[in-house]
Amino acid sequence: MKISDYNKKAEDYRHKLNAHISKLLLNLKPDSLYNPIRYFMNSGGKRIRPILLIASAGASNNFKTGQVINQAIAMELLHNFTLIHDDIMDHADLRHGHKTLHTKYDVNIAILCGDNLLAMAFKSLNKNLKFNINDVLNTFSESVITVCEGQSLDKEFENSNNIKMSDYLDMIYRKTAAMISASCKIGALSSNAPAKIIRPLSEFGRYFGMAFQIQDDLLDMEGDNPKFGKTHGSDLIEGKKTFLLLSALQKARGRDLEQLTKLVENKGIMPGAVKKHFEIYRRLNVDFMARETSINYINKALSQLNYLPDSMHKEFLIQFSNQILNRTH
Amino acid sequence: MKISDYNKKAEDYRHKLNAHISKLLLNLKPDSLYNPIRYFMNSGGKRIRPILLIASAGASNNFKTGQVINQAIAMELLHNFTLIHDDIMDHADLRHGHKTLHTKYDVNIAILCGDNLLAMAFKSLNKNLKFNINDVLNTFSESVITVCEGQSLDKEFENSNNIKMSDYLDMIYRKTAAMISASCKIGALSSNAPAKIIRPLSEFGRYFGMAFQIQDDLLDMEGDNPKFGKTHGSDLIEGKKTFLLLSALQKARGRDLEQLTKLVENKGIMPGAVKKHFEIYRRLNVDFMARETSINYINKALSQLNYLPDSMHKEFLIQFSNQILNRTH
């Protein structure tokens, strides 16, 4: 698939999804509940999970977008529920360069909007669902439970000074990769895919999700980009236990180790110290390690696609995976 | 059904439900997520919704408790999700005489525990569900959406001085009665009830729920009962727009009206003024009106049961409805 064809296809998916979301939210009352939801759902977002679901349904059984659009929307509503509640818990002010929901409105409204999006997600999931109903619902609710467990572990990590790389990988599996894996699996299940490709698509999503999160950690080292509301070094400032920090703690010796240990003990650093800490990261080569690990996960993801018959949709999934490695937001 | 048989049956239901809930939550990890959930789920609760679901399934198609236990548990998990998040939004410190979750732990944990309970509820709903799967899931997710809309309206009411009785009745339908109605309807649907009794059971639950909420408003006038963590006059102190207050505002004239208008404008009163305001309520007879309205709803509920064949379960539902009028907590 040519990159121009891929871009066109991705844009087409996003356009259809956004139109469907706008229509779904139109005219719902009361405004005190749905205006904030409309605001948040229209504040950008890459629609990665629903696109993966649609492309998986296409690659599984040549399903058209319209045949799984409600399940795809369910995944996006679920994702936005997690963002809204995570933003409250993380005291985040910005997302995609827009105010977070609890900042623009208040915490109560943000709790309620998240709750309602989760209920709407289940309703949408069930709409026009014709195949493997029981499996689809179980996969979906299990993925929500797994995300909650992941978020809980992430919060535990904030107060622990002894997080191992294996703990981190388990946490990001739960918090990020499980839901991406569920998107692909539900795409397969709801399009009545042959049994033998359900697991490969689910595994494809899991590896894709792991790469996606590690790339996210790497983005902290990129330059400021106010467009996306991501502050250079914000993970460092908050002392987040990212792939970079945990790798650096493993490799560092002497003064570098002292410095990083202090960062962990103080639960972060001052913004002025960001540059110095990134120098440690570069000296220890942990950015390179993260990049390598991310590429490794994408290769594992791609190898799962060998179980699928050749198709335009499979080509799309290959391109989509490679794009993750180039993502800048 | 003799009252002693009724009490034994109700106790038996509660015992089975509590045992099932304890087993469901046993050994789940991480503790940072599941310890608070175990604490809250074991802090009491009357298990009204799951009992209604089980009894409805019995009255519909002679189903045994075990055949719909997972759907009943789903309803109780859902109910507890709403309590945990409502307590955050209402800044409530106590529930059933125990600390609320965000007070015992913190707001973040309470948000996450509620989210997880909602996901667990959907998972349980889907377990061993054999009949009318699509309808059951729709009824369940619609009821969650309706509850969120009801809570949103309830919060709107806090900042509005012009709430009509019809607004109030619509709000309590959404916030309380819809989920009780869904419990009865899901009991009918999941036990494969004849089509002609699904609506009567759903309506029975709606009327039951309306009576239940108005009785709850009346309980504010009862004496202090620290066992249940309900403070005498707490609705008055917080200026809540209850059935009592809205009825009193309609009927009051002269100095009484002035006093009540001031209460609304100030969003509540000092604890020392509770007695005086209850005297106004009694003078205007609004406690009697609330009682009458509640009895009227129960009678409407009971008349729906005429569509059901006679059975021990139907007898139980009749007794259960009458007990609501005598409830003290």
Chai-1 contact restraints between the chains, C-beta under 6 A:
chainA,res_idxA,chainB,res_idxB,connection_type,confidence,min_distance_angstrom,max_distance_angstrom,comment,restraint_id
A,P30,B,S152,contact,1.0,0.0,6.0,A-B,restraint_1
A,P30,B,L153,contact,1.0,0.0,6.0,A-B,restraint_2
A,S32,B,S152,contact,1.0,0.0,6.0,A-B,restraint_3
A,S32,B,E156,contact,1.0,0.0,6.0,A-B,restraint_4
A,L33,B,E149,contact,1.0,0.0,6.0,A-B,restraint_5
A,L33,B,S152,contact,1.0,0.0,6.0,A-B,restraint_6
A,H85,B,I111,contact,1.0,0.0,6.0,A-B,restraint_7
A,M89,B,N108,contact,1.0,0.0,6.0,A-B,restraint_8
A,N108,B,M89,contact,1.0,0.0,6.0,A-B,restraint_9
A,I111,B,H85,contact,1.0,0.0,6.0,A-B,restraint_10
A,L112,B,C148,contact,1.0,0.0,6.0,A-B,restraint_11
A,L112,B,Q151,contact,1.0,0.0,6.0,A-B,restraint_12
A,L112,B,S152,contact,1.0,0.0,6.0,A-B,restraint_13
A,D115,B,C148,contact,1.0,0.0,6.0,A-B,restraint_14
A,N116,B,C148,contact,1.0,0.0,6.0,A-B,restraint_15
A,L118,B,L118,contact,1.0,0.0,6.0,A-B,restraint_16
A,A119,B,S141,contact,1.0,0.0,6.0,A-B,restraint_17
A,A119,B,V144,contact,1.0,0.0,6.0,A-B,restraint_18
A,A119,B,I145,contact,1.0,0.0,6.0,A-B,restraint_19
A,F122,B,F122,contact,1.0,0.0,6.0,A-B,restraint_20
A,F122,B,S141,contact,1.0,0.0,6.0,A-B,restraint_21
A,K123,B,S141,contact,1.0,0.0,6.0,A-B,restraint_22
A,N126,B,L137,contact,1.0,0.0,6.0,A-B,restraint_23
A,L137,B,N126,contact,1.0,0.0,6.0,A-B,restraint_24
A,S141,B,A119,contact,1.0,0.0,6.0,A-B,restraint_25
A,S141,B,F122,contact,1.0,0.0,6.0,A-B,restraint_26
A,S141,B,K123,contact,1.0,0.0,6.0,A-B,restraint_27
A,V144,B,A119,contact,1.0,0.0,6.0,A-B,restraint_28
A,I145,B,A119,contact,1.0,0.0,6.0,A-B,restraint_29
A,C148,B,L112,contact,1.0,0.0,6.0,A-B,restraint_30
A,C148,B,D115,contact,1.0,0.0,6.0,A-B,restraint_31
A,C148,B,N116,contact,1.0,0.0,6.0,A-B,restraint_32
A,E149,B,L33,contact,1.0,0.0,6.0,A-B,restraint_33
A,Q151,B,L112,contact,1.0,0.0,6.0,A-B,restraint_34
A,S152,B,P30,contact,1.0,0.0,6.0,A-B,restraint_35
A,S152,B,S32,contact,1.0,0.0,6.0,A-B,restraint_36
A,S152,B,L33,contact,1.0,0.0,6.0,A-B,restraint_37
A,S152,B,L112,contact,1.0,0.0,6.0,A-B,restraint_38
A,L153,B,P30,contact,1.0,0.0,6.0,A-B,restraint_39
A,E156,B,S32,contact,1.0,0.0,6.0,A-B,restraint_40
